[in-house]
Amino acid sequence: MKRPRQRPLTRELMLVIAVKLVLIVTIKLVFFSDAVKPDSDEVARALLTQPSPAQRNSNP
């Protein structure tokens, strides 16, 4: 009887799972590793200068 790693389907499935794990880790590191540290003054200024949704809807 063959060992499980020698069966073609099992080997292919293990390869696909390994590639998916590497892809998930890579995406996580590339897109989510940098912490966002906004300056509080800039955030406050941006929030105060943007019109609220109520103000946008009141304009005809």
Secondary structure, 3 states (H helix, E strand, C coil): CCCHHHCHHHHHHHHHHHHHHHHHHHHHHHHHCCCCCCCHHHHHHHHHHCCCHHHHHHCC
